[in-house]
Amino acid sequence: MSLKTWPLLLVILSLLLVANLMFGAVSISFEGILNGFQADSEHYFTVYEYRFPRTLLAMMVGAMMALAGALVQGVIRNPLASPDVLGVSHGAGLAAVTYMTLFPTSDIAWLPAMALLGGFSAAFILWWLCGNHSSAIKLAITGVALGALYASTVDFLMLVKPLEINNALLWLTGSLWGRGWNQFFILLPWLGLIPIALWLAKSLNLISLGDDSAISLGVNANTLRLTSLAVAVGLTASCVAICGPIGFLGLVAPHLTRKLVGGQHQILLPCTMLVGAILLLFADLVARTIDPPIELSAGIMTAIIGAPYFLWLLFKNK
Amino acid sequence: MKRFFACLSFFISMSTFAVTVQDSQGSFSIDYVPQRIVVLEYSFVDALAIVGVSPIGIADDKDPSRIASEIRELITPWESVGTRSQPSLEVISSLKPDLIIADYSRHQSVYKDLQKIAPTLILPSRRESYQGNLAAAAIIGKVLDKDDAMQARLAKHQEIMSEYAAQLPKGIEVQFGNAMEKYASLHPGKSYVGTLLQSLGFKAPPMLKNELSSVHTGLEQLLASNPEYLILGHYSSSDIANTWEKSPLWKALKAVRNDHVYHIYNPSIWSRSRGIIAAEIIAGQLVELLTSK
């Protein structure tokens, strides 16, 4: 199964990559794309300065969010789990909206840093409340409760400062609009978390047997859980800082991948990154081409695709 | 074709025009008269239209009627570049502009990208006061090499506005707000309409005097602020005003008791457009409303 799935996913990804470069408010031929990488081409800005970094960013963010989802689902051992249960994206959202509404004239360049700080603070608060030894389920419930608290604070802020809603709401839907090389290079170092995640794959297989079995097979369950969640937090917070919280990606991508390649983490983790990248590339392509020159947010698209899929999944498994 | 452009740019560089102005990011210099201009907020369309310049692209939310018809009459058809909040950089680039005018509040996050497409003048539009808007228009006049025309138009604007102001009562607390489905959205003292009303000699109700962003209000809060005159904008015929008028609290309002509630149907020029033409239309409508009684 997985032997066939790999190349298939890669082919889809490459096709989408080309499609993302070719289509948009202005369509460019394949030849135009190739020329677009030269500085003297008339499509240089659109292809090299705009679509190419945005496409790369979509692939990175998609892959990282999906990987974070797979890690969280792996250690919490609950199919409903996603990075959202850690409250990280809501924490990042709260920090970003606070920054935007309370300091409306401040420099927008600090927004990613603020969101990142918010994401990590949320994770830290969760860890501080739950400690090193709490069960997966306690962690999840605490995380969800904290997430709800952050989300309602965001609503409160937006009701108090309605004029700032536009900017904040836009950011909260998760968008790749206006993201380019600058954001790409900010996100690049965070890719370093991916090898750590892959290195955890084998132990994640064991922990899926239950804590006791895992411990008897030589896995330090607590350390593994903390490391995995920390990596997931880093992946999510860095992505959210750049693009805003893109919904459902961390939930749906690992699910879909598990259906395709099974639950063995050595295969699941790399494949889920491919699936995540495919989903976000597709979402952004649709968001840009559905009603040009109007740009929708990719996050709205992932929710439109993700939510029905998730419902279908729930009912089918019943 | 290439030679033609080379010649053209040669002639442009030969011309003596060069100007440096201060915009929201610092100093902005341009050494040619821009011909292909893309604007990303409505108020900039107004500023171009009054000196007879037509933009080739406008972030009009893909709905040309968003530009007030009085302004539309003055300019030639344009290409939509998408929404004001997320304008399509691809379309802007495809129009090959030689000047982009962007809004500091909305577009500072893509300022660097816009600059890669064309020289970008970034000025305050959203959240800007009436006076700030006039100042931005003056800067745009300089950059378009229409300084004289712009100054003349601004002087004429002052004249028109003082004529209107002379016909309006002075020192009265006036509140403008749009009646929405569930609440009224009041434009407070520091908003564009708020500052415009004050420049015409009205006062802002003390409660909202120093607020900048629009305030969602229920009837009780409106009564607490209790303005002497109330101007309500209506986008539809079934908004909150219908409910309010049946309430006893409504009759307690000063404006209601003294018969000083005024209605604007289709208030989009009040709530969205900021600019010289928009200000004159608003002032004209005010005179009509307040003196017809």
Boltz contact constraints between the chains, C-beta under 6 A:
constraints:
  - contact:
      token1: [A, 24]
      token2: [B, 90]
      max_distance: 6.0
  - contact:
      token1: [A, 25]
      token2: [B, 88]
      max_distance: 6.0
  - contact:
      token1: [A, 25]
      token2: [B, 90]
      max_distance: 6.0
  - contact:
      token1: [A, 25]
      token2: [B, 91]
      max_distance: 6.0
  - contact:
      token1: [A, 26]
      token2: [B, 90]
      max_distance: 6.0
  - contact:
      token1: [A, 26]
      token2: [B, 94]
      max_distance: 6.0
  - contact:
      token1: [A, 45]
      token2: [B, 93]
      max_distance: 6.0
  - contact:
      token1: [A, 45]
      token2: [B, 116]
      max_distance: 6.0
  - contact:
      token1: [A, 45]
      token2: [B, 117]
      max_distance: 6.0
  - contact:
      token1: [A, 46]
      token2: [B, 90]
      max_distance: 6.0
  - contact:
      token1: [A, 46]
      token2: [B, 93]
      max_distance: 6.0
  - contact:
      token1: [A, 49]
      token2: [B, 116]
      max_distance: 6.0
  - contact:
      token1: [A, 50]
      token2: [B, 89]
      max_distance: 6.0
  - contact:
      token1: [A, 108]
      token2: [B, 108]
      max_distance: 6.0
  - contact:
      token1: [A, 108]
      token2: [B, 109]
      max_distance: 6.0
  - contact:
      token1: [A, 161]
      token2: [B, 213]
      max_distance: 6.0
  - contact:
      token1: [A, 162]
      token2: [B, 213]
      max_distance: 6.0
  - contact:
      token1: [A, 162]
      token2: [B, 214]
      max_distance: 6.0
  - contact:
      token1: [A, 162]
      token2: [B, 216]
      max_distance: 6.0
  - contact:
      token1: [A, 163]
      token2: [B, 213]
      max_distance: 6.0
  - contact:
      token1: [A, 163]
      token2: [B, 214]
      max_distance: 6.0
  - contact:
      token1: [A, 166]
      token2: [B, 85]
      max_distance: 6.0
  - contact:
      token1: [A, 170]
      token2: [B, 85]
      max_distance: 6.0
  - contact:
      token1: [A, 177]
      token2: [B, 86]
      max_distance: 6.0
  - contact:
      token1: [A, 178]
      token2: [B, 109]
      max_distance: 6.0
  - contact:
      token1: [A, 178]
      token2: [B, 110]
      max_distance: 6.0
  - contact:
      token1: [A, 180]
      token2: [B, 113]
      max_distance: 6.0
  - contact:
      token1: [A, 293]
      token2: [B, 80]
      max_distance: 6.0
  - contact:
      token1: [A, 293]
      token2: [B, 81]
      max_distance: 6.0
  - contact:
      token1: [A, 293]
      token2: [B, 82]
      max_distance: 6.0
  - contact:
      token1: [A, 293]
      token2: [B, 88]
      max_distance: 6.0
  - contact:
      token1: [A, 293]
      token2: [B, 91]
      max_distance: 6.0
  - contact:
      token1: [A, 294]
      token2: [B, 62]
      max_distance: 6.0
  - contact:
      token1: [A, 294]
      token2: [B, 82]
      max_distance: 6.0
  - contact:
      token1: [A, 294]
      token2: [B, 83]
      max_distance: 6.0
  - contact:
      token1: [A, 295]
      token2: [B, 82]
      max_distance: 6.0
  - contact:
      token1: [A, 295]
      token2: [B, 86]
      max_distance: 6.0
  - contact:
      token1: [A, 295]
      token2: [B, 88]
      max_distance: 6.0
